[in-house]
Amino acid sequence: MKGIMKGMGVTFKAMTQKKVTHMYPDVPLQMPDRFRGIQYFDPEKCIVCNQCARICPTDCITLTGKANPDPEKKGKVIDTYDINFEICILCDLCTEVCPTEAIVMTNNFELSAYSRDDLFKNMAWLSENDQFIRKENNSALPKGGAKST
């Protein structure tokens, strides 16, 4: 009998407390400043050093480049940059090693899909993912940048 009374006490206490409801789809959630979400990629800053692909623990980044067509300029020009979010663990290592800050993390976390093929994102998709850039990475955005949280 003591156990039932104790359980009912917990139930009545919870019934009197204020309810907490998030209106999630309509109102976006405020994520902490250091939240690691989906990456933003700026292809104009990339020097094709391949450090991001080398440090990735899951080998989900594919980066290829080609020789610069302008003979006066040295270096490479980015050809493809793809991330397979099916296996990406959002560890932030690729952003830490990027010398030009071409890759930065965002607070965007909405990446659900019905097909696994939809989790393979290319350079165009990643460069359009410029909403909710983390506060410390706002300097990495081009002029006229994105909304921050």
Secondary structure in CASP SS format (residue, H / E / C, confidence):
PFRMAT SS
TARGET T0000
AUTHOR 0000-0000-0000
METHOD secondary structure of the structure
MODEL  1
M C 1.00
K H 1.00
G H 1.00
I H 1.00
M H 1.00
K H 1.00
G H 1.00
M H 1.00
G H 1.00
V H 1.00
T H 1.00
F H 1.00
K H 1.00
A H 1.00
M H 1.00
T H 1.00
Q C 1.00
K C 1.00
K C 1.00
V C 1.00
T C 1.00
H C 1.00
M C 1.00
Y C 1.00
P C 1.00
D C 1.00
V C 1.00
P C 1.00
L C 1.00
Q C 1.00
M C 1.00
P C 1.00
D C 1.00
R C 1.00
F C 1.00
R C 1.00
G C 1.00
I C 1.00
Q E 1.00
Y E 1.00
F E 1.00
D C 1.00
P C 1.00
E C 1.00
K C 1.00
C C 1.00
I C 1.00
V C 1.00
C C 1.00
N C 1.00
Q H 1.00
C H 1.00
A H 1.00
R H 1.00
I H 1.00
C C 1.00
P C 1.00
T C 1.00
D C 1.00
C C 1.00
I E 1.00
T E 1.00
L E 1.00
T E 1.00
G E 1.00
K E 1.00
A E 1.00
N C 1.00
P C 1.00
D C 1.00
P C 1.00
E C 1.00
K C 1.00
K C 1.00
G C 1.00
K E 1.00
V E 1.00
I E 1.00
D E 1.00
T E 1.00
Y E 1.00
D E 1.00
I E 1.00
N E 1.00
F C 1.00
E C 1.00
I C 1.00
C C 1.00
I C 1.00
L C 1.00
C C 1.00
D C 1.00
L H 1.00
C H 1.00
T H 1.00
E H 1.00
V H 1.00
C C 1.00
P C 1.00
T C 1.00
E C 1.00
A C 1.00
I E 1.00
V E 1.00
M E 1.00
T E 1.00
N C 1.00
N C 1.00
F C 1.00
E C 1.00
L C 1.00
S C 1.00
A C 1.00
Y C 1.00
S C 1.00
R H 1.00
D H 1.00
D H 1.00
L H 1.00
F E 1.00
K E 1.00
N C 1.00
M H 1.00
A H 1.00
W H 1.00
L H 1.00
S H 1.00
E H 1.00
N C 1.00
D C 1.00
Q C 1.00
F C 1.00
I E 1.00
R C 1.00
K H 1.00
E H 1.00
N H 1.00
N H 1.00
S H 1.00
A H 1.00
L C 1.00
P C 1.00
K C 1.00
G C 1.00
G C 1.00
A C 1.00
K C 1.00
S E 1.00
T C 1.00
END
